[in-house]
Amino acid sequence: MNSHRAVSRRTLLGGAVAAVVGTVAVPEGFAFADNRFPSGAIDLRSVDAVAHRLDKKLIELRRDIHSHPEIAGQEQRTAELVAGHLRTAGLDVTTDVGGHGVVGVLTGARPGRTIAYRADMDAVPPSDQVEGGPTPAHLCGHDIHTAVAVGVAQVLARLRDRLAGTVMFVFQPAEEALTGAAAMLADGVFAATRPAEIHALHCGPFPVGEFAVTAGYGLPGQDRGIITVAGPDAMARAQRLAGEIGALSTVSAPTSPAALEQLVTDIQTPHGPLTEFVFLRTQVPQDRAEVRVSYRCWPQERYVAIREEIHRLARSYDGTEVTFPPAPFPAMICPEREGHAVERYLRRTLGQNRVRTLHAAVPFSGEDFALFLNQVPGTYTFLGVRRPGARIETSYPHFGTFNPDERAIAHGVRAMAGWLPTRAHTD
């Protein structure tokens, strides 16, 4: 999940990333609230029974990926590892899609729709880490995402004789750079097998075993612009203009764990403070008279108004020139119909108390899964990875202290291995 440095580096949040070693822990007494929910011919007890045999190996897979972080465009080892697991499971595998992307196709024994599931593979570079270290690290949970997706593929492959339709597993490179989805689409990822829907999970700061659904919401896009200032006192005027443009921002980045906790509360609050927002930052380089602007807003239609306001402010200064790209990077919005469908499914199968509903977007993060959702409908659901009693920054992506509960892998595998067949199945 591409993210701003949401918390000030001056704030010492404490703790270090725990070493990914020790006993492999998996959920005990895992149970579905309602096993009768239709999943084609695949009942949820069968999903659980198969997944149980894979739990420890999937944690080991996550630890392997975690120990070898690869940033955007360099995911070769991770891709080879994924491709090997998919081939062993019996999927039809294509590699080098849009860079190091991997696609595995699982065809069920019965007719049905084609459904896609996406996982991202790249690590967070040092420049995007909050209170992190000098080297790339899996501080956004992509190692967990990949392990979950491999696990879902393995579970459904072992239940192929009861699977209706086709499930397409898309392992995407370069999400942190917001370039991987576009590269895979340009490389024809959906040319031979076009899915009717595409789904994804992403680690989130919610208790392990819980999920947060995003119907009608998701994550904002991003716009960037440069205003050059010429003439006498250009540098001083650029500084003043930067201040005026910066005042357009309606929210500030969290600067403490308490502020992060409030953020998590706010995004679950209907008609709350984050229903609409502008998160804007400006920078004036020391060596040139220009204002660099980067902002996210919600709803995405506000980009038009914000651009117009920036142009208006710039025109009040003689000798300015404003440059924007043709269009902002789009917001990722989970369609309401599919979003409500996954919410109903999770509430019924897992229980009401394990599913949260988000009513706002996180102002400080973006996601290029937006480009897939612009092609086909689908869902984007947060997978809780917060350990019992742990501080929030241990489960908030991009923090150097990010230390997710590995038991989330088992929860993600069971939820998605049950959900995807319901979408591929046709009555």
VOPAGU-2260 file (C-alpha; in pm, 1 decimal, decimal comma):
REM VOPAGU-2260
SITE   aa  ch    i         X         Y         Z
SITE  MET   A    0       0,0       0,0       0,0
SITE  ASN   A    1     165,4     317,8    -119,4
SITE  SER   A    2     172,0     557,8     173,8
SITE  HIS   A    3     279,3     900,3     288,9
SITE  ARG   A    4     510,5     914,3     588,2
SITE  ALA   A    5     201,8     950,4     801,7
SITE  VAL   A    6     368,6    1005,0    1139,7
SITE  SER   A    7     641,1    1257,1    1211,8
SITE  ARG   A    8     987,4    1105,3    1227,2
SITE  ARG   A    9    1045,8    1325,3    1534,4
SITE  THR   A   10     796,9    1111,7    1726,7
SITE  LEU   A   11     960,2     814,6    1892,4
SITE  LEU   A   12     698,9     542,6    1873,9
SITE  GLY   A   13     910,1     286,2    2047,4
SITE  GLY   A   14     980,9     -79,2    1991,3
SITE  ALA   A   15    1161,8    -257,5    1715,6
SITE  VAL   A   16    1039,7    -503,3    1461,3
SITE  ALA   A   17    1040,2    -843,8    1625,1
SITE  ALA   A   18    1257,0   -1098,6    1454,9
SITE  VAL   A   19    1058,5   -1333,9    1238,7
SITE  VAL   A   20    1166,4   -1642,0    1427,3
SITE  GLY   A   21    1028,9   -1874,5    1689,6
SITE  THR   A   22     735,0   -2107,2    1718,7
SITE  VAL   A   23     486,1   -2113,1    1434,2
SITE  ALA   A   24     149,7   -2009,2    1578,5
SITE  VAL   A   25    -180,3   -2086,4    1408,7
SITE  PRO   A   26    -539,0   -2022,9    1517,0
SITE  GLU   A   27    -674,2   -2273,8    1763,9
SITE  GLY   A   28   -1030,1   -2398,6    1738,0
SITE  PHE   A   29   -1095,9   -2213,4    1413,3
SITE  ALA   A   30   -1467,1   -2225,1    1339,4
SITE  PHE   A   31   -1706,0   -2073,9    1091,8
SITE  ALA   A   32   -2019,2   -1915,0    1234,7
SITE  ASP   A   33   -2231,6   -2068,3     959,9
SITE  ASN   A   34   -2104,5   -2349,5     742,3
SITE  ARG   A   35   -2425,1   -2363,9     540,1
SITE  PHE   A   36   -2349,3   -2053,7     337,6
SITE  PRO   A   37   -2330,9   -2170,0     -26,2
SITE  SER   A   38   -1981,4   -2204,0    -166,7
SITE  GLY   A   39   -2065,0   -2395,6    -481,3
SITE  ALA   A   40   -1998,2   -2755,6    -387,3
SITE  ILE   A   41   -1717,9   -2660,0    -146,6
SITE  ASP   A   42   -1832,6   -2655,1     213,8
SITE  LEU   A   43   -1640,6   -2447,9     463,3
SITE  ARG   A   44   -1547,4   -2742,2     683,4
SITE  SER   A   45   -1358,0   -2885,1     386,6
SITE  VAL   A   46   -1182,8   -2550,8     337,3
SITE  ASP   A   47   -1080,3   -2549,0     703,5
SITE  ALA   A   48    -963,0   -2909,2     697,9
SITE  VAL   A   49    -737,9   -2852,5     396,0
SITE  ALA   A   50    -615,1   -2515,2     522,5
SITE  HIS   A   51    -524,6   -2664,5     858,9
SITE  ARG   A   52    -267,8   -2887,3     688,7
SITE  LEU   A   53    -109,4   -2583,4     522,3
SITE  ASP   A   54    -102,4   -2331,0     808,5
SITE  LYS   A   55     251,0   -2391,3     930,2
SITE  LYS   A   56     400,7   -2408,3     581,4
SITE  LEU   A   57     237,1   -2077,6     487,5
SITE  ILE   A   58     389,1   -1907,5     789,6
SITE  GLU   A   59     724,7   -2049,8     687,4
SITE  LEU   A   60     666,6   -1912,8     336,3
SITE  ARG   A   61     589,1   -1570,2     475,9
SITE  ARG   A   62     906,3   -1577,6     684,3
SITE  ASP   A   63    1110,7   -1674,1     380,2
SITE  ILE   A   64     971,4   -1382,0     178,5
SITE  HIS   A   65    1009,5   -1150,1     478,2
SITE  SER   A   66    1376,9   -1240,4     508,0
SITE  HIS   A   67    1442,8   -1150,9     142,7
SITE  PRO   A   68    1265,1    -817,2      80,9
SITE  GLU   A   69    1268,1    -695,3    -278,2
SITE  ILE   A   70    1155,1    -344,5    -373,4
SITE  ALA   A   71     945,6    -249,4    -675,7
SITE  GLY   A   72    1090,0    -390,1    -995,4
SITE  GLN   A   73    1325,2    -629,7    -816,7
SITE  GLU   A   74    1084,0    -904,6    -704,9
SITE  GLN   A   75    1256,2   -1184,0    -899,7
SITE  ARG   A   76    1320,9   -1420,8    -608,7
SITE  THR   A   77     973,4   -1373,9    -464,6
SITE  ALA   A   78     816,8   -1430,6    -806,5
SITE  GLU   A   79    1014,6   -1750,5    -861,7
SITE  LEU   A   80     911,7   -1875,7    -517,9
SITE  VAL   A   81     545,4   -1804,2    -585,9
SITE  ALA   A   82     553,1   -1958,9    -933,2
SITE  GLY   A   83     706,8   -2276,2    -794,0
SITE  HIS   A   84     435,1   -2316,1    -530,6
SITE  LEU   A   85     160,5   -2256,7    -786,3
SITE  ARG   A   86     304,2   -2508,8   -1033,6
SITE  THR   A   87     336,7   -2768,4    -758,9
SITE  ALA   A   88     -31,4   -2710,8    -675,6
SITE  GLY   A   89    -122,0   -2779,8   -1038,9
SITE  LEU   A   90    -207,3   -2430,5   -1162,3
SITE  ASP   A   91    -129,5   -2302,5   -1511,6
SITE  VAL   A   92     139,8   -2043,0   -1445,1
SITE  THR   A   93     262,8   -1746,2   -1647,2
SITE  THR   A   94     559,4   -1540,6   -1528,8
SITE  ASP   A   95     717,6   -1205,3   -1618,0
SITE  VAL   A   96     381,9   -1032,8   -1659,9
SITE  GLY   A   97     435,1    -658,4   -1635,8
SITE  GLY   A   98     781,2    -711,0   -1489,5
SITE  HIS   A   99     804,6    -984,0   -1227,4
SITE  GLY   A  100     428,8   -1044,5   -1212,9
SITE  VAL   A  101     301,6   -1400,6   -1180,1
SITE  VAL   A  102     -40,1   -1528,9   -1285,6
SITE  GLY   A  103    -173,8   -1869,0   -1185,4
SITE  VAL   A  104    -499,1   -2003,5   -1328,6
SITE  LEU   A  105    -697,4   -2275,0   -1152,0
SITE  THR   A  106    -979,7   -2427,7   -1356,0
SITE  GLY   A  107   -1247,3   -2605,5   -1157,8
SITE  ALA   A  108   -1412,3   -2933,1   -1249,7
SITE  ARG   A  109   -1747,8   -2764,8   -1307,5
SITE  PRO   A  110   -1849,2   -2467,4   -1523,9
SITE  GLY   A  111   -1876,8   -2121,1   -1374,0
SITE  ARG   A  112   -1742,4   -1768,9   -1385,4
SITE  THR   A  113   -1379,6   -1656,3   -1381,2
SITE  ILE   A  114   -1283,1   -1472,0   -1062,6
SITE  ALA   A  115    -944,8   -1310,6    -991,3
SITE  TYR   A  116    -758,7   -1265,2    -665,7
SITE  ARG   A  117    -465,9   -1024,6    -637,8
SITE  ALA   A  118    -169,4   -1007,7    -401,0
SITE  ASP   A  119     121,4    -762,3    -412,4
SITE  MET   A  120     479,3    -878,0    -360,2
SITE  ASP   A  121     719,6    -583,2    -322,9
SITE  ALA   A  122     879,5    -450,2      -4,6
SITE  VAL   A  123     887,7     -92,4     124,0
SITE  PRO   A  124    1197,1     109,6      28,2
SITE  PRO   A  125    1374,0     306,6     302,6
SITE  SER   A  126    1239,6     638,7     169,9
SITE  ASP   A  127     880,2     530,2     242,8
SITE  GLN   A  128     936,2     385,8     589,3
SITE  VAL   A  129     819,8     563,9     904,9
SITE  GLU   A  130    1072,3     528,5    1184,9
SITE  GLY   A  131    1223,5     250,4     977,5
SITE  GLY   A  132    1574,2     144,8     884,2
SITE  PRO   A  133    1815,2     206,2     597,0
SITE  THR   A  134    1727,0    -104,9     394,8
SITE  PRO   A  135    1414,8    -238,0     219,4
SITE  ALA   A  136    1174,3    -421,8     448,4
SITE  HIS   A  137     832,2    -585,7     436,9
SITE  LEU   A  138     662,7    -315,5     643,9
SITE  CYS   A  139     337,8    -312,2     445,9
SITE  GLY   A  140     241,5    -676,2     479,1
SITE  HIS   A  141     295,5    -779,4     117,6
SITE  ASP   A  142     472,7   -1090,4     245,3
SITE  ILE   A  143     152,8   -1181,6     430,0
SITE  HIS   A  144     -60,6   -1096,5     125,2
SITE  THR   A  145     150,2   -1328,1     -89,0
SITE  ALA   A  146     137,7   -1611,8     164,0
SITE  VAL   A  147    -241,5   -1580,3     188,8
SITE  ALA   A  148    -284,0   -1589,1    -189,5
SITE  VAL   A  149     -57,8   -1893,1    -225,4
SITE  GLY   A  150    -255,2   -2060,9      51,4
SITE  VAL   A  151    -590,8   -1990,0    -112,3
SITE  ALA   A  152    -458,7   -2130,5    -440,2
SITE  GLN   A  153    -334,5   -2443,9    -266,8
SITE  VAL   A  154    -660,9   -2499,2     -78,3
SITE  LEU   A  155    -879,0   -2458,8    -386,4
SITE  ALA   A  156    -643,8   -2671,0    -596,8
SITE  ARG   A  157    -688,7   -2958,4    -351,7
SITE  LEU   A  158   -1065,4   -2909,6    -376,4
SITE  ARG   A  159   -1064,2   -2863,2    -753,1
SITE  ASP   A  160   -1306,4   -3149,7    -812,3
SITE  ARG   A  161   -1571,0   -2951,4    -623,9
SITE  LEU   A  162   -1479,2   -2608,1    -761,9
SITE  ALA   A  163   -1711,0   -2443,8   -1012,8
SITE  GLY   A  164   -1556,6   -2188,7   -1248,3
SITE  THR   A  165   -1202,0   -2058,2   -1270,9
SITE  VAL   A  166    -993,5   -1868,3   -1016,9
SITE  MET   A  167    -710,3   -1651,3   -1145,5
SITE  PHE   A  168    -435,8   -1558,5    -898,3
SITE  VAL   A  169    -256,4   -1232,4    -982,0
SITE  PHE   A  170      71,6   -1171,4    -797,1
SITE  GLN   A  171     157,8    -811,0    -867,9
SITE  PRO   A  172     496,8    -638,4    -856,4
SITE  ALA   A  173     569,2    -271,2    -790,1
SITE  GLU   A  174     262,8    -171,5    -589,3
SITE  GLU   A  175     464,9      61,9    -370,6
SITE  ALA   A  176     572,6     252,2    -682,0
SITE  LEU   A  177     212,3     259,5    -812,4
SITE  THR   A  178     336,4     112,6   -1140,9
SITE  GLY   A  179     280,1    -262,2   -1115,3
SITE  ALA   A  180     -92,3    -280,4   -1190,8
SITE  ALA   A  181     -54,9     -57,3   -1495,1
SITE  ALA   A  182     236,8    -266,7   -1621,7
SITE  MET   A  183      44,5    -592,2   -1583,2
SITE  LEU   A  184    -259,1    -450,0   -1761,6
SITE  ALA   A  185     -41,0    -315,0   -2042,2
SITE  ASP   A  186     116,0    -660,0   -2071,4
SITE  GLY   A  187    -226,1    -815,3   -2127,7
SITE  VAL   A  188    -281,7    -980,5   -1790,6
SITE  PHE   A  189    -653,4   -1010,4   -1867,8
SITE  ALA   A  190    -618,5   -1070,6   -2242,4
SITE  ALA   A  191    -642,5   -1449,5   -2240,4
SITE  THR   A  192    -849,8   -1491,8   -1924,7
SITE  ARG   A  193   -1071,9   -1199,3   -1832,0
SITE  PRO   A  194   -1223,8   -1220,5   -1484,3
SITE  ALA   A  195   -1575,4   -1111,7   -1397,5
SITE  GLU   A  196   -1447,9    -979,1   -1062,9
SITE  ILE   A  197   -1120,6    -922,5    -878,8
SITE  HIS   A  198   -1067,1    -933,4    -502,9
SITE  ALA   A  199    -787,9    -850,0    -258,3
SITE  LEU   A  200    -694,6    -834,9     108,2
SITE  HIS   A  201    -458,8    -585,2     271,0
SITE  CYS   A  202    -313,9    -586,0     621,5
SITE  GLY   A  203    -479,0    -334,2     852,5
SITE  PRO   A  204    -453,7    -217,1    1216,6
SITE  PHE   A  205    -748,7    -424,1    1336,4
SITE  PRO   A  206    -744,0    -717,8    1579,7
SITE  VAL   A  207    -618,4   -1041,2    1428,8
SITE  GLY   A  208    -909,7   -1254,4    1314,0
SITE  GLU   A  209   -1118,6    -951,2    1217,2
SITE  PHE   A  210   -1187,2    -801,7     874,7
SITE  ALA   A  211   -1281,9    -447,4     769,7
SITE  VAL   A  212   -1493,0    -407,4     456,8
SITE  THR   A  213   -1489,7     -99,4     234,9
SITE  ALA   A  214   -1810,5     -87,9      26,8
SITE  GLY   A  215   -1823,3     250,9    -147,5
SITE  TYR   A  216   -1489,0     351,7       2,7
SITE  GLY   A  217   -1127,5     248,2     -29,5
SITE  LEU   A  218    -820,2     468,0     -59,2
SITE  PRO   A  219    -768,7     805,9    -227,0
SITE  GLY   A  220    -571,9     865,1    -541,6
SITE  GLN   A  221    -300,4    1125,2    -568,5
SITE  ASP   A  222    -229,9    1440,8    -762,8
SITE  ARG   A  223     102,4    1619,9    -801,0
SITE  GLY   A  224     188,4    1956,2    -947,2
SITE  ILE   A  225     472,9    2204,6    -981,5
SITE  ILE   A  226     437,3    2582,5    -972,6
SITE  THR   A  227     744,4    2768,3   -1095,5
SITE  VAL   A  228     794,7    3126,8    -981,2
SITE  ALA   A  229    1002,5    3377,6   -1179,6
SITE  GLY   A  230    1107,3    3738,0   -1133,3
SITE  PRO   A  231    1246,2    3940,1    -841,3
SITE  ASP   A  232    1230,6    3779,7    -495,7
SITE  ALA   A  233    1111,2    3457,1    -660,6
SITE  MET   A  234    1223,1    3236,2    -373,6
SITE  ALA   A  235    1046,3    3443,2    -110,4
SITE  ARG   A  236     728,5    3455,1    -317,8
SITE  ALA   A  237     743,9    3079,6    -371,7
SITE  GLN   A  238     758,4    3031,4       4,9
SITE  ARG   A  239     452,5    3252,1      57,1
SITE  LEU   A  240     262,4    3073,7    -219,0
SITE  ALA   A  241     350,5    2736,6     -65,9
SITE  GLY   A  242     198,0    2849,0     261,2
SITE  GLU   A  243    -124,4    2962,1      93,9
SITE  ILE   A  244    -159,0    2639,8    -100,3
SITE  GLY   A  245     -78,5    2433,8     207,5
SITE  ALA   A  246    -371,9    2594,3     387,3
SITE  LEU   A  247    -605,8    2403,3     154,2
SITE  SER   A  248    -532,0    2086,3     353,0
SITE  THR   A  249    -812,0    1987,1     589,4
SITE  VAL   A  250    -634,8    1704,9     775,0
SITE  SER   A  251    -292,3    1656,9     927,2
SITE  ALA   A  252     -78,7    1347,4     941,1
SITE  PRO   A  253     -95,9    1166,5    1278,0
SITE  THR   A  254     194,0    1253,9    1506,5
SITE  SER   A  255     137,5    1006,3    1790,0
SITE  PRO   A  256      -2,9     659,5    1858,4
SITE  ALA   A  257    -311,9     826,0    2007,9
SITE  ALA   A  258    -368,1    1008,4    1679,8
SITE  LEU   A  259    -338,1     679,4    1491,2
SITE  GLU   A  260    -598,1     524,4    1720,5
SITE  GLN   A  261    -827,7     819,3    1650,7
SITE  LEU   A  262    -774,4     774,6    1277,2
SITE  VAL   A  263    -885,1     411,8    1298,7
SITE  THR   A  264   -1194,7     524,5    1489,8
SITE  ASP   A  265   -1270,6     802,1    1241,3
SITE  ILE   A  266   -1263,5     577,4     934,2
SITE  GLN   A  267   -1528,7     358,7    1100,0
SITE  THR   A  268   -1755,2     654,0    1186,0
SITE  PRO   A  269   -2053,9     717,7     954,6
SITE  HIS   A  270   -2066,4    1084,1     847,0
SITE  GLY   A  271   -1751,1    1140,4    1049,5
SITE  PRO   A  272   -1462,8    1386,0    1008,2
SITE  LEU   A  273   -1305,3    1193,9     718,5
SITE  THR   A  274   -1615,1    1170,8     499,7
SITE  GLU   A  275   -1451,0    1447,1     294,9
SITE  PHE   A  276   -1089,8    1560,7     317,5
SITE  VAL   A  277    -791,4    1715,2     147,8
SITE  PHE   A  278    -447,7    1602,5     260,9
SITE  LEU   A  279    -199,8    1836,0      93,5
SITE  ARG   A  280     170,7    1896,3     128,8
SITE  THR   A  281     398,2    2151,5     -33,1
SITE  GLN   A  282     773,5    2172,3     -69,7
SITE  VAL   A  283    1001,0    2451,2    -191,5
SITE  PRO   A  284    1343,8    2315,0    -292,0
SITE  GLN   A  285    1641,5    2510,1    -161,6
SITE  ASP   A  286    1795,8    2547,2    -505,9
SITE  ARG   A  287    1500,3    2669,6    -713,2
SITE  ALA   A  288    1194,2    2892,0    -687,4
SITE  GLU   A  289     917,8    2640,8    -730,7
SITE  VAL   A  290     640,5    2492,9    -522,7
SITE  ARG   A  291     596,9    2117,9    -540,2
SITE  VAL   A  292     246,0    2007,9    -445,8
SITE  SER   A  293     126,7    1658,3    -357,6
SITE  TYR   A  294    -223,0    1590,3    -232,6
SITE  ARG   A  295    -493,9    1330,4    -183,4
SITE  CYS   A  296    -862,5    1409,6    -147,2
SITE  TRP   A  297   -1201,1    1247,4    -102,5
SITE  PRO   A  298   -1425,4    1215,9    -287,7
SITE  GLN   A  299   -1205,3    1199,9    -596,0
SITE  GLU   A  300   -1422,4    1455,6    -778,5
SITE  ARG   A  301   -1264,6    1718,5    -552,8
SITE  TYR   A  302    -944,3    1704,0    -755,4
SITE  VAL   A  303   -1102,9    1937,5   -1011,1
SITE  ALA   A  304   -1182,8    2199,5    -747,1
SITE  ILE   A  305    -843,2    2170,2    -576,7
SITE  ARG   A  306    -658,4    2213,4    -906,1
SITE  GLU   A  307    -867,9    2519,9    -984,8
SITE  GLU   A  308    -793,0    2667,9    -642,2
SITE  ILE   A  309    -419,7    2608,7    -685,7
SITE  HIS   A  310    -434,4    2778,9   -1025,7
SITE  ARG   A  311    -622,7    3072,3    -870,1
SITE  LEU   A  312    -366,9    3115,9    -591,7
SITE  ALA   A  313     -78,5    3092,5    -837,9
SITE  ARG   A  314    -229,8    3358,8   -1067,0
SITE  SER   A  315    -212,2    3610,2    -781,8
SITE  TYR   A  316     165,8    3593,8    -812,3
SITE  ASP   A  317     320,1    3737,5   -1127,7
SITE  GLY   A  318     552,2    3515,0   -1326,3
SITE  THR   A  319     412,4    3177,6   -1219,9
SITE  GLU   A  320     354,2    2869,3   -1429,5
SITE  VAL   A  321     149,0    2571,3   -1309,0
SITE  THR   A  322     209,7    2218,7   -1438,3
SITE  PHE   A  323      -5,6    1913,9   -1360,3
SITE  PRO   A  324     -15,1    1568,2   -1520,6
SITE  PRO   A  325    -308,1    1503,5   -1757,1
SITE  ALA   A  326    -500,7    1334,3   -1475,3
SITE  PRO   A  327    -444,2    1242,6   -1109,1
SITE  PHE   A  328    -374,3     884,4   -1011,7
SITE  PRO   A  329    -723,7     744,9    -953,0
SITE  ALA   A  330    -880,5     663,9    -619,6
SITE  MET   A  331    -940,6     301,3    -533,7
SITE  ILE   A  332   -1311,8     265,1    -465,1
SITE  CYS   A  333   -1467,8     -67,9    -374,9
SITE  PRO   A  334   -1799,2     -98,3    -562,3
SITE  GLU   A  335   -2095,2     -99,1    -323,9
SITE  ARG   A  336   -2267,0    -408,7    -462,5
SITE  GLU   A  337   -1961,4    -632,6    -437,0
SITE  GLY   A  338   -1850,9    -467,2    -112,7
SITE  HIS   A  339   -2183,3    -535,0      56,3
SITE  ALA   A  340   -2177,5    -890,7     -79,8
SITE  VAL   A  341   -1842,8    -970,7      84,7
SITE  GLU   A  342   -1963,0    -802,2     404,0
SITE  ARG   A  343   -2272,1   -1023,7     416,7
SITE  TYR   A  344   -2062,8   -1331,6     342,8
SITE  LEU   A  345   -1805,1   -1258,3     612,9
SITE  ARG   A  346   -2064,8   -1167,7     874,2
SITE  ARG   A  347   -2259,7   -1483,7     812,3
SITE  THR   A  348   -1966,9   -1722,9     793,9
SITE  LEU   A  349   -1732,7   -1567,5    1052,1
SITE  GLY   A  350   -1975,7   -1390,5    1284,3
SITE  GLN   A  351   -2095,2   -1033,8    1326,9
SITE  ASN   A  352   -1826,6    -946,7    1582,1
SITE  ARG   A  353   -1542,6   -1026,2    1343,2
SITE  VAL   A  354   -1640,2    -783,1    1067,3
SITE  ARG   A  355   -1603,6    -404,8    1074,2
SITE  THR   A  356   -1737,1    -155,8     822,9
SITE  LEU   A  357   -1535,2     142,4     706,5
SITE  HIS   A  358   -1722,6     463,1     631,0
SITE  ALA   A  359   -1429,7     672,7     513,0
SITE  ALA   A  360   -1100,5     646,4     328,8
SITE  VAL   A  361    -757,7     672,6     489,2
SITE  PRO   A  362    -620,8    1013,4     379,4
SITE  PHE   A  363    -254,6     914,7     382,1
SITE  SER   A  364    -239,3     604,3     161,1
SITE  GLY   A  365    -301,6     508,7    -200,1
SITE  GLU   A  366    -328,8     180,3    -385,5
SITE  ASP   A  367    -282,6      88,4    -750,7
SITE  PHE   A  368    -538,4    -190,6    -714,4
SITE  ALA   A  369    -756,0     101,8    -830,1
SITE  LEU   A  370    -649,3      27,1   -1187,3
SITE  PHE   A  371    -774,8    -330,6   -1164,8
SITE  LEU   A  372   -1105,6    -215,3   -1015,7
SITE  ASN   A  373   -1139,9      29,6   -1303,6
SITE  GLN   A  374   -1132,5    -273,2   -1535,5
SITE  VAL   A  375   -1359,3    -512,2   -1344,9
SITE  PRO   A  376   -1562,2    -484,8   -1021,6
SITE  GLY   A  377   -1441,3    -643,9    -703,3
SITE  THR   A  378   -1357,5    -593,7    -337,4
SITE  TYR   A  379   -1070,7    -471,8    -121,2
SITE  THR   A  380   -1091,8    -584,4     239,5
SITE  PHE   A  381    -859,6    -516,4     531,2
SITE  LEU   A  382    -720,4    -817,2     713,5
SITE  GLY   A  383    -666,8    -754,1    1083,8
SITE  VAL   A  384    -307,2    -817,2    1191,3
SITE  ARG   A  385    -292,9    -648,3    1532,8
SITE  ARG   A  386    -168,5    -872,5    1811,8
SITE  PRO   A  387    -367,4    -878,7    2137,0
SITE  GLY   A  388    -244,9    -594,6    2358,2
SITE  ALA   A  389      -0,8    -460,5    2096,7
SITE  ARG   A  390      48,0     -90,4    2026,2
SITE  ILE   A  391    -118,8      28,5    1710,0
SITE  GLU   A  392     201,7     117,0    1526,8
SITE  THR   A  393     294,3    -253,1    1528,3
SITE  SER   A  394       1,7    -320,7    1293,6
SITE  TYR   A  395      -0,3       2,1    1091,4
SITE  PRO   A  396     171,3     -38,5     751,7
SITE  HIS   A  397     497,4     140,5     673,3
SITE  PHE   A  398     607,4     177,3    1035,3
SITE  GLY   A  399     947,5      43,5    1127,9
SITE  THR   A  400     771,4    -122,1    1421,0
SITE  PHE   A  401     526,7    -308,6    1192,4
SITE  ASN   A  402     509,2    -658,8    1339,4
SITE  PRO   A  403     187,6    -830,0    1226,7
SITE  ASP   A  404      36,0   -1132,8    1393,4
SITE  GLU   A  405     114,2   -1422,0    1159,4
SITE  ARG   A  406    -207,4   -1598,6    1260,3
SITE  ALA   A  407    -376,4   -1352,7    1023,0
SITE  ILE   A  408    -253,5   -1567,8     733,3
SITE  ALA   A  409    -474,7   -1858,5     838,2
SITE  HIS   A  410    -775,2   -1628,9     879,9
SITE  GLY   A  411    -719,5   -1474,6     538,6
SITE  VAL   A  412    -680,8   -1810,5     367,1
SITE  ARG   A  413   -1002,4   -1951,4     511,9
SITE  ALA   A  414   -1206,1   -1639,9     442,7
SITE  MET   A  415   -1094,2   -1603,4      80,1
SITE  ALA   A  416   -1093,2   -1976,1       0,9
SITE  GLY   A  417   -1456,6   -1974,9     102,1
SITE  TRP   A  418   -1549,8   -1643,7     -60,8
SITE  LEU   A  419   -1400,3   -1686,0    -407,3
SITE  PRO   A  420   -1591,3   -2005,3    -498,3
SITE  THR   A  421   -1920,3   -1831,5    -413,2
SITE  ARG   A  422   -1838,1   -1570,6    -677,0
SITE  ALA   A  423   -1726,2   -1822,5    -939,6
SITE  HIS   A  424   -2023,6   -2050,7    -879,6
SITE  THR   A  425   -2328,1   -2000,7   -1103,2
SITE  ASP   A  426   -2667,8   -2147,6   -1019,8
